[in-house]
Amino acid sequence: MYTDILIIGAGVTGCAIARVLSRYQASIAVIDRGNDIAEGASKANSGIVHAGFDAHPGTLKAKLNVEGAKMYPALCEELCVPYQQPGALVLGFSPEDRKTLEKLVEQGKVNDVPGGRLIEREEVLAMEPNTNPEVVCALYAPTSGLTSPYEMTFALADHAAVNGVQFCLHEEVEDVVRAQDGLWHVTTDKGEHTCNVLVNCAGVGAATIHNMMSDDLLHIIDRRGQYYLMDRMQTLPFHMTMFQCPTVMGKGVLVSPTVHGNLLLGPSAEDSDDELDTSPTAEGLRFVLEKSRLTWPKASVRGTITNFSGIRAHEQKGDFVIGAVKGQKNAYEAVGIESPGLSAAPAIAEMLGGQIAQEMGLEPKAEIVPAIKRPKPFHAMTTQERAEAVAKNPLYGNLVCRCEVVTEAEIREAIRRPVGATTIDGVKRRTRAGMGRCQGGFCSPRVAEILSEELHIPMTEVTKCGGESRLLVGNIHDAMKEGC
Ligand SMILES: Cc1cc2nc3c(=O)[nH]c(=O)nc-3n(C[C@H](O)[C@H](O)[C@H](O)COP(=O)(O)OP(=O)(O)OC[C@H]3O[C@@H](n4cnc5c(N)ncnc54)[C@H](O)[C@@H]3O)c2cc1C
């Protein structure tokens, strides 16, 4: 398949860039080895839209974090993605921590972060009374926000798709060469793509792709972060995101509400030699719990509904690597997009998408299709709104996920989106069916039936998350005939 532009990686970075480029007259495809959008770090992170105190002044991380964070409220509104701005506290427990926090306040000023000040123990405890009383001081960051990282990525992809971007999922890039015709030839496990311009946004796989194109080698360290996610039924101990002082390994363990009202503890930070190994470990989770108790002495594993982990793509020089690939024509990249990559994504997309459009001389389209307006989730509707929804579409009357109050109408809508769900996990992340206390124990069979009907595939072909993760191996009738 030939496209003018081929983007490798359907995470938040690749999808945001695809959306920006979809404003121009060019054929564009996004390719990803995952069976869905957002299968890398973009589905497994803290979901914080960082204010921008942390990144060193003068770095791309600092500039794009602050610019991206400012874009979030309007972008979430436009794309119907949840966003809140509860603020954050970075806690200090010692004189050394105070010095670190004072430095962060100064960094914030240089980085042009709005608000932000050092507050003393009494004010910390007045703001968040469940904080460890041994706290000495804190950085108060009023503009720190929360979002849903995978919903943002889906929405960016859907908006790009309605403007003509093609998504090729479950396809892994194995080799990239520039052929004599001047085009990039991209070999995958399914075949070959050719393109004029290649954009590498492959997360933990981005250095491998970069090194296929350039002698100026990059090296990504895979840094795993593990989490506890708590039941929404628990009363939230904090309304802000509670950080501890950052270390060389990252922003440290946080205790934070999610945008959906769960409590999140984590992440750890361990270097790993497997970019795909996201299995949580007893040791990593123990570390998270112990560290969380420094912020919140009552932290306990009771109320945990799941654990998960994500892998940071840490480029060893420490900053984002964004722009044209050195020494190559028509090759661009966003490599080393670790935290605050989610916060920065809208700004990364404007910067790199703008550069590509300008250098390729792309003409803007006469018309851009606006983002599809998502209906309000059933769980958030008033009684009156629910009655109206059921009257218009009776499938709103069929509750499928009891924990998260998700209806059949919403599940079918999620499968029918431009880049719709094709798996049970895809439905879960788009609708929250299966995100609650029972983790899909009740609703998965019904979700599988709906997927089978919508995608016109037998139930035995429906998977949890692609590949061989089928729920059913066959039917009892056939098994009995075969004498099992
Ligand atoms: C534990 C953790 C916590 C974080 N917390 C925050 C936070 O609170 N706030 C914040 O701003 N940022 C946070 N981040 C950072 C943020 O998650 C990332 O910066 C962002 O998701 C990176 O997006 P991406 O699209 O660049 O990479 P990814 O989402 O990883 O996407 C890259 C894609 O490339 C695909 N790919 C890789 N190799 C190939 C190949 N060979 N062929 C085809 N496809 C390929 C992968 O399947 C993947 O889908 C956190 C990250 C982690 C891991």
The ligand as an SDF file (V2000), in Angstrom:
LIG
                    3D

 53 58  0  0  0  0  0  0  0  0999 V2000
    3.9360    4.2870   34.2230 C   0  0  0  0  0  0  0  0  0  0  0  0
    3.7490    5.5170   33.3770 C   0  0  0  0  0  0  0  0  0  0  0  0
    3.1490    6.6570   33.9060 C   0  0  0  0  0  0  0  0  0  0  0  0
    2.9940    7.8010   33.1400 C   0  0  0  0  0  0  0  0  0  0  0  0
    2.2760    8.8510   33.6310 N   0  0  0  0  0  0  0  0  0  0  0  0
    2.0850    9.9470   32.8640 C   0  0  0  0  0  0  0  0  0  0  0  0
    1.2770   11.0220   33.3140 C   0  0  0  0  0  0  0  0  0  0  0  0
    0.6530   10.9540   34.3590 O   0  0  0  0  0  0  0  0  0  0  0  0
    1.2070   12.1340   32.5420 N   0  0  0  0  0  0  0  0  0  0  0  0
    1.8750   12.2500   31.3660 C   0  0  0  0  0  0  0  0  0  0  0  0
    1.8150   13.3010   30.7530 O   0  0  0  0  0  0  0  0  0  0  0  0
    2.5780   11.2150   30.8720 N   0  0  0  0  0  0  0  0  0  0  0  0
    2.6750   10.0680   31.5760 C   0  0  0  0  0  0  0  0  0  0  0  0
    3.3700    9.0090   31.0950 N   0  0  0  0  0  0  0  0  0  0  0  0
    3.9540    9.1100   29.7550 C   0  0  0  0  0  0  0  0  0  0  0  0
    2.9300    8.8200   28.6750 C   0  0  0  0  0  0  0  0  0  0  0  0
    2.1720    7.6790   28.9730 O   0  0  0  0  0  0  0  0  0  0  0  0
    3.6730    8.6100   27.3790 C   0  0  0  0  0  0  0  0  0  0  0  0
    4.5530    9.6840   27.1850 O   0  0  0  0  0  0  0  0  0  0  0  0
    2.7710    8.5320   26.1750 C   0  0  0  0  0  0  0  0  0  0  0  0
    1.7270    7.6230   26.3850 O   0  0  0  0  0  0  0  0  0  0  0  0
    3.6200    8.0950   24.9890 C   0  0  0  0  0  0  0  0  0  0  0  0
    2.7780    7.9500   23.8850 O   0  0  0  0  0  0  0  0  0  0  0  0
    3.3950    7.4060   22.5480 P   0  0  0  0  0  0  0  0  0  0  0  0
    2.3050    7.4280   21.5600 O   0  0  0  0  0  0  0  0  0  0  0  0
    4.6430    8.1310   22.2380 O   0  0  0  0  0  0  0  0  0  0  0  0
    3.8470    5.9070   22.8900 O   0  0  0  0  0  0  0  0  0  0  0  0
    2.9310    4.6160   23.0300 P   0  0  0  0  0  0  0  0  0  0  0  0
    1.6270    4.8990   23.6290 O   0  0  0  0  0  0  0  0  0  0  0  0
    3.7720    3.5870   23.7070 O   0  0  0  0  0  0  0  0  0  0  0  0
    2.6640    4.2090   21.5170 O   0  0  0  0  0  0  0  0  0  0  0  0
    3.6670    3.6690   20.7040 C   0  0  0  0  0  0  0  0  0  0  0  0
    3.0030    2.6470   19.8100 C   0  0  0  0  0  0  0  0  0  0  0  0
    3.9720    2.1500   18.8880 O   0  0  0  0  0  0  0  0  0  0  0  0
    3.6520    0.7990   18.6330 C   0  0  0  0  0  0  0  0  0  0  0  0
    4.8560    0.1350   18.1160 N   0  0  0  0  0  0  0  0  0  0  0  0
    6.0540   -0.0020   18.7220 C   0  0  0  0  0  0  0  0  0  0  0  0
    6.9050   -0.6640   17.9230 N   0  0  0  0  0  0  0  0  0  0  0  0
    6.2190   -0.9610   16.7790 C   0  0  0  0  0  0  0  0  0  0  0  0
    6.5420   -1.6490   15.5950 C   0  0  0  0  0  0  0  0  0  0  0  0
    7.7590   -2.1690   15.3870 N   0  0  0  0  0  0  0  0  0  0  0  0
    5.5940   -1.7900   14.6460 N   0  0  0  0  0  0  0  0  0  0  0  0
    4.3430   -1.2640   14.8160 C   0  0  0  0  0  0  0  0  0  0  0  0
    3.9800   -0.6030   15.9430 N   0  0  0  0  0  0  0  0  0  0  0  0
    4.9120   -0.4500   16.9090 C   0  0  0  0  0  0  0  0  0  0  0  0
    3.2050    0.2550   19.9770 C   0  0  0  0  0  0  0  0  0  0  0  0
    2.3570   -0.8610   19.8220 O   0  0  0  0  0  0  0  0  0  0  0  0
    2.4640    1.4530   20.5810 C   0  0  0  0  0  0  0  0  0  0  0  0
    1.0770    1.3680   20.3980 O   0  0  0  0  0  0  0  0  0  0  0  0
    3.5060    7.8280   31.8260 C   0  0  0  0  0  0  0  0  0  0  0  0
    4.0900    6.6740   31.2800 C   0  0  0  0  0  0  0  0  0  0  0  0
    4.1670    5.5210   32.0370 C   0  0  0  0  0  0  0  0  0  0  0  0
    4.6950    4.2730   31.4180 C   0  0  0  0  0  0  0  0  0  0  0  0
  1  2  1  0
  2  3  1  0
  2 52  2  0
  3  4  2  0
  4  5  1  0
  4 50  1  0
  5  6  2  0
  6  7  1  0
  6 13  1  0
  7  8  2  0
  7  9  1  0
  9 10  1  0
 10 11  2  0
 10 12  1  0
 12 13  2  0
 13 14  1  0
 14 15  1  0
 14 50  1  0
 15 16  1  0
 16 17  1  0
 16 18  1  0
 18 19  1  0
 18 20  1  0
 20 21  1  0
 20 22  1  0
 22 23  1  0
 23 24  1  0
 24 25  2  0
 24 26  1  0
 24 27  1  0
 27 28  1  0
 28 29  2  0
 28 30  1  0
 28 31  1  0
 31 32  1  0
 32 33  1  0
 33 34  1  0
 33 48  1  0
 34 35  1  0
 35 36  1  0
 35 46  1  0
 36 37  1  0
 36 45  1  0
 37 38  2  0
 38 39  1  0
 39 40  1  0
 39 45  2  0
 40 41  1  0
 40 42  2  0
 42 43  1  0
 43 44  2  0
 44 45  1  0
 46 47  1  0
 46 48  1  0
 48 49  1  0
 50 51  2  0
 51 52  1  0
 52 53  1  0
M  END
$$$$
